[in-house]
């Protein structure tokens, strides 16, 4: 019996076929493949606190949280005064942003880990701003302060000794940001973007104007016509970490958000919608813009349509 001569090209052919099959699957889906590269675990961060290439930045909203105690080495960026323009309602300007990152010691080679309170809402908002300004290798601490503290991991209240850099923004990606005109076009069916309202069902229906405990900021309640409603909290587990990519994909697909069309996320002031923007963009790879004007702008705008199933009227008794 003659032994067949091995074909040295067969393994390469098998490898090439597998690669082509994988590529075909990605292309046919119409969206980028799902990824969790934009997240780091509490375990990973605990093991990399002394890594000089890792810059940890806290973006919280509650006063005194950072000052009381923070992850060792973390620099504080205040959402209200650092990442927002102090004169206009806008994100921080380019030159100020460069100064902030220079003081934080961020370089083009840094791995930036953002985290914060209130389930990483404002840290995700920070990640969105960082993305607009083209900062590379930005991660979100999965679970944020909530998970770090629940695991009794190390905290201190010392201001870190940071070696300043000379950070420069090389590009600005304005395509990550939706404006009132974009939201109105979607509401009136003049664009192909899908609107996703991530507020609570009571806010979406117009039963309440703002979340419990938050100041009322609009004269009208309800939602933008045509918007789907998936409350941001459905995207996370009990410990504040994101659900799996498979579960997220199913969650949003049930509301008609499957990545086949561009998406515009919004909430009340843009922070909760940033959290959903992060899930859809960074984990599922969908094409998403965050509308940071959100309901405080749209709900106060003159001449724009709204849906208000609850029929609430501002200032009525």
C-alpha positions as CSV (number, residue, x, y, z in Angstrom):
1,X,0.0,0.0,0.0
2,X,1.4,3.4,-1.0
3,X,1.4,6.1,1.6
4,X,0.0,9.4,0.3
5,X,2.4,12.2,0.1
6,X,1.5,15.0,2.6
7,X,0.4,18.2,0.9
8,X,2.3,21.1,2.6
9,X,-0.2,23.6,1.3
10,X,-3.2,21.9,2.9
11,X,-2.8,23.6,6.4
12,X,-2.4,27.0,4.7
13,X,-5.5,26.4,2.6
14,X,-7.5,25.5,5.7
15,X,-6.3,28.6,7.5
16,X,-7.1,30.8,4.5
17,X,-10.6,29.3,4.2
18,X,-11.3,29.9,7.9
19,X,-10.1,33.5,7.6
20,X,-12.3,34.1,4.6
21,X,-15.3,32.6,6.3
22,X,-14.7,34.9,9.3
23,X,-14.3,38.0,7.1
24,X,-17.5,37.1,5.1
25,X,-19.4,36.9,8.4
26,X,-18.3,40.3,9.5
27,X,-19.0,41.9,6.1
28,X,-22.4,40.3,5.8
29,X,-23.5,41.6,9.2
30,X,-23.1,45.2,8.1
31,X,-21.5,46.2,11.4
32,X,-18.2,45.7,13.1
33,X,-17.7,42.6,15.2
34,X,-18.6,42.7,18.8
35,X,-15.7,43.5,21.2
36,X,-15.0,44.0,24.8
37,X,-11.5,45.6,24.2
38,X,-12.9,48.9,25.5
39,X,-13.5,47.5,29.0
40,X,-11.0,46.5,31.7
41,X,-11.9,44.4,34.8
42,X,-11.3,45.5,38.4
43,X,-8.8,42.6,38.5
44,X,-6.9,43.9,35.5
45,X,-6.7,47.4,36.9
46,X,-5.6,46.2,40.4
47,X,-2.7,44.4,38.7
48,X,-1.8,47.4,36.6
49,X,-1.9,50.3,39.1
50,X,1.9,50.6,39.0
51,X,2.1,50.4,35.2
52,X,3.6,53.7,34.0
53,X,1.8,53.4,30.7
54,X,-1.7,53.2,32.4
55,X,-3.3,56.5,33.3
56,X,-6.4,56.2,35.6
57,X,-8.9,59.1,35.5
58,X,-12.0,59.5,37.6
59,X,-15.0,61.3,36.2
60,X,-17.7,61.4,38.9
61,X,-20.6,63.8,39.4
62,X,-21.2,63.8,43.2
63,X,-19.2,66.4,45.0
64,X,-16.4,65.2,47.3
65,X,-16.4,61.6,46.0
66,X,-12.9,61.7,44.6
67,X,-11.5,63.8,47.5
68,X,-12.9,61.3,50.1
69,X,-11.1,58.4,48.4
70,X,-10.2,57.2,45.0
71,X,-8.3,54.5,43.1
72,X,-4.6,55.0,43.8
73,X,-2.9,57.2,41.2
74,X,-6.2,58.4,39.7
75,X,-6.5,61.9,38.4
76,X,-9.8,63.7,38.9
77,X,-11.7,65.4,36.0
78,X,-14.8,67.1,37.2
79,X,-17.7,66.6,34.8
80,X,-19.3,70.1,35.4
81,X,-16.1,72.2,35.3
82,X,-13.4,70.3,33.5
83,X,-15.2,68.4,30.6
84,X,-17.9,71.0,30.0
85,X,-17.4,74.5,28.8
86,X,-17.9,77.0,31.6
87,X,-19.6,79.7,29.5
88,X,-21.5,77.9,26.8
89,X,-23.5,74.7,27.0
90,X,-20.9,72.6,25.1
91,X,-18.2,70.1,25.7
92,X,-14.8,71.4,26.7
93,X,-12.8,73.2,24.0
94,X,-9.9,71.6,22.2
95,X,-7.1,73.7,23.8
96,X,-8.5,73.2,27.3
97,X,-8.9,69.5,26.7
98,X,-5.2,69.3,25.7
99,X,-4.2,71.1,28.9
100,X,-6.3,68.7,31.0
101,X,-4.7,65.6,29.5
102,X,-1.2,67.1,29.7
103,X,-1.7,67.8,33.4
104,X,-3.0,64.2,33.8
105,X,0.2,62.9,32.2
106,X,-1.5,61.3,29.2
107,X,0.6,60.6,26.2
108,X,-0.1,59.0,22.8
109,X,1.2,55.7,24.2
110,X,-0.9,55.7,27.3
111,X,-3.7,53.3,28.1
112,X,-6.4,55.5,29.7
113,X,-8.8,53.9,32.1
114,X,-11.9,56.0,33.0
115,X,-14.2,55.2,35.9
116,X,-16.7,57.0,38.1
117,X,-19.7,57.0,40.3
118,X,-23.4,56.6,39.4
119,X,-22.8,53.4,37.4
120,X,-20.1,55.1,35.2
121,X,-22.6,57.4,33.5
122,X,-20.3,60.4,33.6
123,X,-17.2,58.2,33.0
124,X,-18.9,57.0,29.8
125,X,-19.7,60.6,28.9
126,X,-16.0,61.3,29.4
127,X,-15.1,58.3,27.1
128,X,-17.4,59.9,24.5
129,X,-15.6,63.3,24.8
130,X,-12.2,61.5,24.6
131,X,-13.3,59.7,21.5
132,X,-14.4,62.9,19.9
133,X,-10.9,64.3,20.4
134,X,-9.3,61.1,19.1
135,X,-7.6,59.8,22.3
136,X,-6.3,56.3,21.6
137,X,-6.6,53.3,23.8
138,X,-9.3,54.5,26.1
139,X,-10.9,51.9,28.4
140,X,-13.8,52.0,30.8
141,X,-13.5,50.2,34.2
142,X,-16.3,47.7,34.0
143,X,-18.5,48.3,37.0
144,X,-16.9,51.6,37.9
145,X,-16.5,52.8,41.5
146,X,-19.5,50.6,42.6
147,X,-17.7,47.4,41.8
148,X,-14.3,48.5,43.0
149,X,-15.7,49.5,46.3
150,X,-17.9,46.4,46.6
151,X,-14.8,44.3,46.3
152,X,-13.1,46.3,49.1
153,X,-10.2,47.2,46.8
154,X,-7.6,49.7,47.8
155,X,-8.5,53.4,47.9
156,X,-6.7,56.4,49.1
157,X,-7.2,60.2,49.3
158,X,-3.7,61.3,48.1
159,X,-3.3,63.6,45.1
160,X,-1.1,61.6,42.7
161,X,2.3,62.9,41.7
162,X,2.0,63.1,37.9
163,X,4.6,63.9,35.4
164,X,3.0,66.3,33.0
165,X,3.0,65.7,29.3
166,X,2.4,67.9,26.2
167,X,-0.7,66.2,24.8
168,X,-1.9,67.4,21.4
169,X,-5.2,66.6,19.7
170,X,-4.5,65.4,16.2
171,X,-8.1,65.1,15.0
172,X,-11.7,65.9,16.1
173,X,-14.4,63.4,15.2
174,X,-17.6,65.5,15.2
175,X,-19.5,62.5,13.7
176,X,-19.9,61.1,17.1
177,X,-22.2,63.9,18.1
178,X,-25.8,64.5,17.1
179,X,-27.4,68.0,17.1
180,X,-31.0,69.2,17.5
181,X,-31.3,69.2,13.7
182,X,-30.3,65.6,13.5
183,X,-32.9,64.6,16.1
184,X,-35.5,66.6,14.4
185,X,-34.7,65.1,11.0
186,X,-35.1,61.6,12.5
187,X,-38.4,62.6,14.1
188,X,-39.8,63.9,10.9
189,X,-38.6,60.9,8.8
190,X,-36.1,62.9,6.8
191,X,-33.1,60.7,7.7
192,X,-32.4,57.0,8.2
193,X,-31.2,57.2,11.8
194,X,-33.0,55.4,14.5
195,X,-33.7,57.3,17.7
196,X,-33.1,55.5,21.0
197,X,-34.4,57.1,24.2
198,X,-32.7,55.4,27.2
199,X,-34.6,57.1,30.0
200,X,-37.0,55.4,32.3
201,X,-40.5,54.3,30.9
202,X,-42.1,57.1,33.1
203,X,-39.9,59.7,31.5
204,X,-40.4,58.3,28.0
205,X,-44.2,58.3,28.4
206,X,-44.3,61.8,29.9
207,X,-45.6,60.8,33.3
208,X,-42.7,62.6,34.9
209,X,-40.5,65.4,33.6
210,X,-37.2,64.2,35.2
211,X,-35.8,61.3,37.2
212,X,-36.8,61.2,40.9
213,X,-34.6,63.6,42.8
214,X,-33.5,65.5,39.8
215,X,-34.4,69.1,39.0
216,X,-37.0,69.6,36.3
217,X,-35.3,71.2,33.3
218,X,-38.0,71.2,30.5
219,X,-41.3,72.7,29.9
220,X,-42.6,69.6,28.1
221,X,-42.6,66.0,28.9
222,X,-42.6,62.9,26.6
223,X,-40.2,61.8,23.9
224,X,-39.1,62.5,20.4
225,X,-41.5,60.9,17.9
226,X,-40.3,57.6,16.5
227,X,-37.9,56.9,19.3
228,X,-37.5,53.4,20.8
229,X,-37.2,53.1,24.5
230,X,-34.6,50.9,26.2
231,X,-33.8,52.1,29.7
232,X,-30.0,52.3,30.2
233,X,-30.2,50.1,33.2
234,X,-31.2,47.1,31.2
235,X,-27.7,47.0,29.7
236,X,-26.0,46.2,33.0
237,X,-25.8,43.5,35.6
238,X,-26.5,43.9,39.3
239,X,-22.8,44.8,40.0
240,X,-22.8,47.5,37.4
241,X,-20.9,45.6,34.7
242,X,-22.1,45.5,31.2
243,X,-24.1,42.4,30.1
244,X,-22.5,40.1,27.5
245,X,-22.4,41.2,23.8
246,X,-24.9,38.5,23.0
247,X,-27.4,39.7,25.6
248,X,-26.9,43.3,24.6
249,X,-27.5,42.5,20.9
250,X,-30.7,40.7,21.7
251,X,-31.9,43.5,24.1
252,X,-31.6,46.2,21.5
253,X,-32.7,44.1,18.6
254,X,-36.0,43.6,20.4
255,X,-36.5,47.3,20.2
256,X,-35.6,47.5,16.5
257,X,-32.0,48.5,17.1
258,X,-29.9,46.0,15.2
259,X,-27.0,48.0,13.8
260,X,-28.4,48.0,10.2
261,X,-29.1,51.8,10.5
262,X,-27.3,54.6,12.3
263,X,-28.5,55.3,15.8
264,X,-28.9,58.5,17.8
265,X,-29.0,58.0,21.6
266,X,-30.4,60.6,24.0
267,X,-31.6,61.0,27.6
268,X,-32.1,64.1,29.7
269,X,-28.7,65.8,29.7
270,X,-26.6,63.3,27.7
271,X,-24.8,61.3,30.4
272,X,-27.0,58.2,30.6
273,X,-27.2,58.1,26.8
274,X,-23.4,58.1,26.7
275,X,-23.5,54.9,28.7
276,X,-25.7,53.3,26.0
277,X,-23.6,54.9,23.3
278,X,-20.6,53.1,24.8
279,X,-22.4,49.8,24.8
280,X,-23.7,50.1,21.3
281,X,-20.5,51.6,19.8
282,X,-17.7,49.9,21.8
283,X,-19.2,46.5,22.6
284,X,-21.5,45.9,19.6
285,X,-19.7,48.0,17.0
286,X,-22.8,49.9,15.8
287,X,-22.7,53.3,14.2
288,X,-24.0,55.6,16.9
289,X,-24.1,59.3,17.7
290,X,-24.8,60.7,21.1
291,X,-27.3,63.6,21.3
292,X,-25.9,65.4,24.4
293,X,-28.5,68.2,24.0
294,X,-31.0,65.5,24.7
295,X,-34.4,66.2,26.2
296,X,-33.4,69.4,28.0
297,X,-32.8,70.9,24.6
298,X,-35.4,69.1,22.5
299,X,-38.1,69.4,25.1
300,X,-37.6,73.1,25.4
301,X,-37.2,73.8,21.6
302,X,-39.9,75.9,19.9
303,X,-41.7,74.3,17.0
304,X,-40.5,70.7,17.3
305,X,-42.9,67.7,17.6
306,X,-43.1,65.5,20.6
307,X,-45.1,62.4,21.8
308,X,-46.6,62.7,25.2
309,X,-48.8,59.6,25.9
310,X,-49.4,60.7,29.5
311,X,-50.7,64.1,28.5
312,X,-48.9,66.0,31.2
313,X,-48.8,69.8,31.0
314,X,-46.0,71.8,32.6
315,X,-46.9,73.9,35.6
316,X,-50.6,72.7,35.5
317,X,-52.3,71.9,38.8
